[in-house]
Amino acid sequence: MTPSNGTALIILTALFGAADFTLLDGLRRRHFPPERNAVPAHLTLFHHLPPTAAREILDVMKAIVRDRPAPAATLAGLIRMEQGVAFRVDSLALADMREDVADHFHGLLVAQDQQGWRAHVTIQNKADPKDAAALYQAMKAAFRPRPLTIAGLAAWWYRGGPWEALGEARFR
């Protein structure tokens, strides 16, 4: 994911409310292989924004949270992956915000960020497929849709290891 010239790239995520972050990050810490869990629970909006646009990204984030209410969101279901499990997130308002950011940075987005967006929070990945299947079945039995608080937006530097905070903007 790091560009070949060694510069960092920027990841843009939605921030959770404190209680939701505690729940989701606790699940991730419990079920993600520890040697591969370099970042806390997150909801990625963009995987690779250009580092040359860092100031502009922060300005766009601030404008979004200033001009709009916090988006309603729901942990709506589970996603079974070959090597993991994620929560599917439904939020039309968050999808609209993401589309506005995509329009703003049109021409600067990598192919992955130009494709359709599937909002999710990964709880387990890169695990043994049998462990992933067992976790999915256990979580499916207990799962009930529930509201998810989106508290703001955050930008992160990615340099090949754990993410480093670039900035955040919170809804009022």
Backbone as numpy.savetxt, mean C-alpha at the origin, in Angstrom:
# Nx Ny Nz CAx CAy CAz Cx Cy Cz
13.87 -3.60 -8.08 13.07 -2.41 -8.08 13.92 -1.15 -8.08
15.15 -1.23 -7.61 16.01 -0.05 -7.61 16.50 0.20 -9.04
16.44 1.44 -9.51 16.94 1.75 -10.84 18.40 1.36 -10.99
18.80 1.05 -12.21 20.16 0.56 -12.45 21.22 1.61 -12.14
20.86 2.90 -12.13 21.86 3.92 -11.82 22.06 4.10 -10.32
21.36 3.31 -9.48 21.56 3.34 -8.05 20.74 4.38 -7.31
20.01 5.23 -8.02 19.20 6.21 -7.32 17.98 5.55 -6.71
17.44 6.21 -5.73 16.24 5.71 -5.07 15.04 5.94 -5.97
13.97 5.22 -5.67 12.69 5.50 -6.29 11.73 5.80 -5.16
10.54 6.28 -5.50 9.57 6.68 -4.49 8.33 5.80 -4.59
7.90 5.31 -3.45 6.68 4.52 -3.33 5.65 5.40 -2.63
4.42 5.39 -3.13 3.35 6.16 -2.52 2.32 5.20 -1.94
1.98 5.39 -0.66 1.04 4.50 0.02 -0.06 5.31 0.69
-1.13 4.61 1.05 -2.15 5.17 1.92 -1.76 4.81 3.36
-2.01 5.73 4.28 -1.76 5.48 5.70 -3.04 5.00 6.36
-2.92 4.06 7.27 -4.08 3.55 8.02 -4.25 4.35 9.31
-5.47 4.31 9.82 -5.69 4.80 11.18 -4.92 3.93 12.15
-4.68 4.44 13.35 -3.82 3.75 14.32 -4.32 2.35 14.65
-5.60 2.19 14.93 -6.12 0.86 15.30 -6.01 -0.12 14.14
-6.32 0.34 12.93 -6.21 -0.54 11.76 -4.75 -0.90 11.49
-3.85 0.07 11.63 -2.43 -0.24 11.43 -1.97 -1.30 12.43
-2.36 -1.15 13.70 -1.96 -2.12 14.72 -2.45 -3.52 14.34
-3.70 -3.63 13.92 -4.27 -4.92 13.54 -3.52 -5.50 12.33
-3.41 -4.72 11.26 -2.83 -5.23 10.01 -1.34 -5.52 10.15
-0.62 -4.65 10.82 0.81 -4.89 10.99 1.06 -6.07 11.92
0.21 -6.24 12.92 0.33 -7.41 13.79 0.14 -8.70 13.02
-0.86 -8.73 12.13 -1.06 -9.92 11.29 0.13 -10.15 10.37
0.63 -9.07 9.80 1.78 -9.20 8.90 3.00 -9.73 9.65
3.27 -9.21 10.82 4.42 -9.67 11.61 4.27 -11.14 12.01
3.03 -11.53 12.27 2.76 -12.91 12.67 2.91 -13.90 11.52
2.55 -13.48 10.31 2.44 -14.45 9.21 3.43 -14.27 8.06
4.07 -13.14 7.95 5.04 -12.92 6.88 6.36 -13.56 7.31
7.04 -14.29 6.43 8.35 -14.83 6.83 9.26 -13.71 7.36
9.71 -13.79 8.59 10.43 -12.68 9.23 11.65 -12.20 8.44
12.37 -13.11 7.82 13.58 -12.72 7.07 13.24 -11.95 5.79
11.99 -11.92 5.41 11.58 -11.23 4.19 10.65 -10.06 4.47
10.38 -9.78 5.72 9.44 -8.73 6.08 10.21 -7.46 6.44
10.53 -6.67 5.43 11.35 -5.49 5.63 10.54 -4.21 5.85
9.22 -4.26 5.60 8.39 -3.06 5.74 7.12 -3.40 6.51
6.51 -2.41 7.15 5.26 -2.66 7.87 4.08 -2.84 6.91
2.92 -3.18 7.45 1.71 -3.32 6.64 1.45 -2.00 5.91
1.03 -2.11 4.66 0.83 -0.92 3.84 -0.15 -1.20 2.70
-0.65 -0.13 2.11 -1.51 -0.19 0.93 -0.84 0.67 -0.14
-0.20 0.03 -1.10 0.56 0.74 -2.12 -0.37 1.37 -3.16
-0.14 2.66 -3.41 -0.84 3.36 -4.48 0.00 3.37 -5.76
1.31 3.62 -5.59 2.25 3.62 -6.71 3.54 2.95 -6.26
4.09 2.10 -7.12 5.28 1.33 -6.80 6.59 2.03 -7.17
6.53 3.00 -8.09 7.79 3.53 -8.61 7.57 4.91 -9.21
7.61 5.92 -8.36 7.55 7.30 -8.84 8.99 7.82 -8.91
9.25 8.72 -9.86 10.64 9.16 -10.06 11.16 10.03 -8.92
12.40 9.79 -8.50 12.97 10.59 -7.41 13.11 12.06 -7.76
13.20 12.37 -9.03 13.31 13.78 -9.43 12.02 14.55 -9.16
10.93 13.85 -8.89 9.64 14.49 -8.63 9.31 14.52 -7.14
10.28 14.32 -6.27 10.02 14.20 -4.83 9.24 15.40 -4.29
9.68 16.60 -4.54 9.00 17.80 -4.03 7.58 17.87 -4.58
7.42 17.60 -5.86 6.10 17.65 -6.49 5.16 16.59 -5.90
5.69 15.40 -5.63 4.88 14.34 -5.02 4.36 14.79 -3.66
5.22 15.39 -2.85 4.79 15.88 -1.54 3.73 16.97 -1.68
3.90 17.86 -2.65 2.91 18.92 -2.88 1.56 18.34 -3.30
1.58 17.34 -4.17 0.33 16.70 -4.62 -0.35 16.01 -3.45
0.42 15.31 -2.62 -0.16 14.65 -1.44 -0.85 15.67 -0.54
-0.17 16.78 -0.26 -0.75 17.81 0.61 -2.03 18.39 0.02
-2.04 18.60 -1.28 -3.24 19.14 -1.93 -4.41 18.16 -1.83
-4.13 16.88 -1.99 -5.19 15.87 -1.92 -5.82 15.86 -0.53
-5.03 15.82 0.52 -5.59 15.72 1.86 -6.23 17.04 2.30
-5.78 18.15 1.73 -6.35 19.45 2.07 -7.72 19.63 1.40
-7.87 19.13 0.18 -9.06 19.40 -0.62 -10.14 18.35 -0.52
-9.90 17.24 0.17 -10.86 16.15 0.20 -10.98 15.56 1.60
-12.13 14.96 1.88 -12.25 14.23 3.15 -11.52 12.89 3.05
-11.25 12.31 4.19 -10.66 10.96 4.20 -11.59 10.02 3.46
-11.05 9.18 2.60 -11.91 8.28 1.81 -12.46 7.13 2.66
-13.71 6.82 2.44 -14.28 5.62 3.06 -13.63 4.41 2.41
-13.34 3.41 3.21 -12.71 2.19 2.70 -13.20 1.00 3.51
-13.11 -0.18 2.89 -13.55 -1.41 3.53 -12.54 -2.51 3.28
-12.21 -3.26 4.34 -11.52 -4.54 4.15 -12.63 -5.48 3.68
-12.67 -5.75 2.38 -13.85 -6.35 1.76 -13.75 -7.84 1.52
-12.57 -8.38 1.54 -12.42 -9.81 1.27 -10.97 -10.22 1.40
-10.73 -11.48 1.10 -9.38 -12.03 1.14 -8.94 -12.36 -0.27
-7.66 -12.24 -0.51 -7.06 -12.62 -1.78 -6.09 -13.77 -1.49
-6.28 -14.86 -2.18 -5.38 -16.01 -2.06 -4.31 -15.88 -3.12
-3.07 -15.82 -2.68 -1.94 -15.78 -3.60 -1.21 -17.12 -3.49
-0.41 -17.44 -4.48 0.31 -18.71 -4.45 1.15 -18.85 -3.18
1.81 -17.75 -2.78 2.69 -17.81 -1.62 2.25 -16.88 -0.50
0.96 -16.54 -0.47 0.53 -15.64 0.59 -0.94 -15.33 0.59
-1.28 -14.34 1.41 -2.66 -13.91 1.62 -2.67 -12.39 1.77
-3.71 -11.77 1.22 -3.88 -10.32 1.36 -5.35 -10.01 1.59
-5.60 -8.84 2.15 -6.95 -8.33 2.25 -7.24 -7.48 1.01
-8.38 -7.67 0.40 -8.84 -6.81 -0.68 -9.47 -5.57 -0.06
-9.12 -4.41 -0.57 -9.64 -3.15 -0.06 -10.54 -2.54 -1.13
-11.76 -2.18 -0.73 -12.68 -1.48 -1.62 -12.77 -0.03 -1.16
-12.54 0.89 -2.10 -12.68 2.31 -1.81 -12.72 3.07 -3.13
-13.91 3.46 -3.53 -14.03 4.25 -4.76 -13.33 5.59 -4.61
-13.46 6.22 -3.44 -12.84 7.53 -3.24 -11.32 7.44 -3.30
-10.74 6.39 -2.72 -9.28 6.22 -2.78 -8.84 5.93 -4.22
-9.63 5.14 -4.93 -9.32 4.86 -6.34 -9.37 6.15 -7.16
-10.33 7.02 -6.85 -10.41 8.32 -7.56 -9.18 9.17 -7.26
-8.74 9.18 -5.99 -7.54 9.94 -5.63 -6.32 9.41 -6.37
-6.22 8.09 -6.42 -5.10 7.47 -7.12 -5.12 7.86 -8.60
-6.30 7.85 -9.20 -6.42 8.22 -10.61 -5.99 9.67 -10.84
-6.32 10.55 -9.92 -5.90 11.95 -10.05 -4.38 12.07 -9.97
-3.75 11.31 -9.08 -2.28 11.33 -9.00 -1.69 10.76 -10.28
-2.29 9.68 -10.80 -1.80 9.08 -12.05 -1.91 10.09 -13.20
-3.01 10.81 -13.25 -3.16 11.84 -14.30 -2.11 12.93 -14.15
-1.85 13.32 -12.92 -0.86 14.38 -12.67 0.54 13.97 -13.14
0.89 12.70 -12.90 2.23 12.22 -13.24 2.24 11.42 -14.55
1.23 11.63 -15.38 1.16 10.94 -16.67 2.48 11.14 -17.42
2.96 10.05 -18.00 4.22 10.10 -18.72 5.42 9.76 -17.85
5.24 9.77 -16.54 6.33 9.45 -15.62 6.12 8.10 -14.94
4.97 7.46 -15.18 4.65 6.21 -14.50 5.25 5.01 -15.22
5.76 4.07 -14.44 6.25 2.81 -15.01 5.04 1.95 -15.37
5.27 0.93 -16.19 4.17 0.07 -16.67 3.34 -0.49 -15.52
3.98 -0.94 -14.45 3.26 -1.51 -13.31 2.24 -0.53 -12.73
2.60 0.76 -12.70 1.71 1.77 -12.13 0.69 2.30 -13.14
0.84 1.95 -14.40 -0.14 2.34 -15.42 -1.25 1.31 -15.56
-1.01 0.10 -15.08 -1.99 -0.98 -15.19 -3.13 -0.75 -14.19
-4.16 -1.56 -14.31 -5.25 -1.49 -13.35 -4.75 -1.68 -11.94
-5.36 -0.97 -11.00 -4.94 -1.00 -9.61 -5.86 -1.92 -8.82
-5.26 -2.80 -8.06 -6.02 -3.69 -7.17 -5.60 -3.39 -5.74
-6.41 -2.61 -5.05 -6.07 -2.19 -3.69 -6.07 -3.40 -2.76
-4.97 -3.58 -2.04 -4.86 -4.71 -1.11 -3.80 -4.44 -0.06
-3.89 -5.19 1.02 -2.89 -5.15 2.09 -2.38 -6.56 2.26
-1.11 -6.77 1.95 -0.52 -8.10 2.03 -0.20 -8.45 3.48
-0.70 -9.59 3.89 -0.45 -10.10 5.25 0.65 -11.15 5.23
0.72 -11.89 4.14 1.74 -12.94 4.00 2.13 -13.01 2.53
3.42 -13.15 2.28 3.92 -13.35 0.92 5.27 -14.05 1.02
5.63 -14.71 -0.06 6.92 -15.40 -0.12 7.02 -16.50 0.92
5.86 -17.09 1.23 5.81 -18.19 2.20 5.67 -19.51 1.44
5.83 -20.60 2.13 5.59 -21.91 1.55 4.13 -21.96 1.09
3.85 -22.41 -0.14 2.48 -22.46 -0.63 1.51 -23.22 0.29
1.98 -24.26 0.96 1.11 -25.00 1.89 0.75 -24.13 3.10
1.72 -23.36 3.60 1.44 -22.45 4.71 0.47 -21.35 4.28
0.65 -20.86 3.06 -0.25 -19.83 2.54 -1.67 -20.36 2.42
-1.82 -21.57 1.92 -3.15 -22.17 1.78 -3.81 -22.35 3.13
-3.05 -22.79 4.13 -3.59 -22.99 5.47 -4.01 -21.66 6.10
-3.19 -20.62 5.94 -3.54 -19.32 6.48 -4.79 -18.78 5.81
-4.87 -18.91 4.50 -6.05 -18.44 3.78 -7.32 -19.11 4.31
-7.27 -20.41 4.48 -8.46 -21.13 4.97 -8.83 -20.68 6.38
-7.84 -20.51 7.24 -8.11 -20.06 8.61 -8.70 -18.65 8.62
-8.14 -17.76 7.83 -8.63 -16.38 7.80 -10.00 -16.30 7.14
-10.22 -17.11 6.13 -11.50 -17.11 5.42 -12.63 -17.52 6.37
-12.38 -18.48 7.23 -13.40 -18.95 8.16 -13.84 -17.86 9.13
-12.93 -16.97 9.49 -13.23 -15.94 10.49 -13.50 -14.56 9.87
-13.31 -14.41 8.58 -13.37 -13.08 7.97 -14.78 -12.52 7.91
-14.89 -11.23 8.26 -16.10 -10.45 8.07 -15.66 -9.09 7.53
-16.29 -8.58 6.48 -15.93 -7.24 6.00 -16.03 -6.22 7.14
-15.15 -5.24 7.08 -15.14 -4.21 8.12 -14.57 -2.91 7.56
-14.97 -1.79 8.15 -14.41 -0.51 7.69 -12.90 -0.45 7.91
-12.24 0.29 7.05 -10.81 0.53 7.15 -10.59 2.03 7.12
-9.92 2.55 8.13 -9.66 3.98 8.19 -8.43 4.32 7.37
-8.61 5.22 6.40 -7.48 5.77 5.64 -7.19 7.14 6.23
-6.05 7.28 6.87 -5.72 8.49 7.62 -4.93 9.50 6.81
-4.32 9.07 5.72 -3.50 10.00 4.95 -2.73 9.28 3.86
-1.73 9.96 3.34 -0.87 9.43 2.29 0.58 9.55 2.76
1.43 8.65 2.29 2.84 8.69 2.66 3.69 8.37 1.44
4.83 9.04 1.35 5.81 8.77 0.30 7.06 8.22 0.97
7.66 7.23 0.31 8.80 6.50 0.87 9.91 6.40 -0.16
11.14 6.58 0.29 12.30 6.27 -0.54 12.51 4.76 -0.50
12.77 4.18 -1.66 13.14 2.77 -1.71 14.52 2.68 -2.36
15.46 2.12 -1.63 16.84 1.99 -2.11 17.30 0.53 -2.09
16.35 -0.40 -2.07 16.70 -1.81 -2.10 16.55 -2.52 -0.77
16.25 -1.78 0.28 16.07 -2.38 1.60 14.80 -1.84 2.23
14.80 -1.70 3.54 13.62 -1.10 4.19 13.36 0.30 3.64
12.11 0.68 3.62 11.75 2.00 3.11 12.14 3.07 4.10
12.45 4.26 3.56 12.79 5.42 4.38 11.72 6.48 4.12
11.20 7.08 5.18 10.13 8.07 5.04 10.63 9.28 4.26
9.86 9.69 3.27 10.09 10.94 2.54 9.16 12.01 3.10
7.89 11.65 3.32 6.94 12.60 3.88 5.56 12.00 3.94
4.70 12.63 4.70 3.32 12.18 4.79 2.40 13.38 4.89
1.15 13.14 4.56 0.10 14.16 4.68 -1.14 13.44 5.18
-1.71 13.98 6.27 -2.87 13.32 6.89 -4.14 14.12 6.65
-5.24 13.36 6.46 -6.54 13.99 6.36 -6.89 14.60 7.71
-7.67 15.68 7.69 -8.06 16.35 8.95 -9.18 15.63 9.61
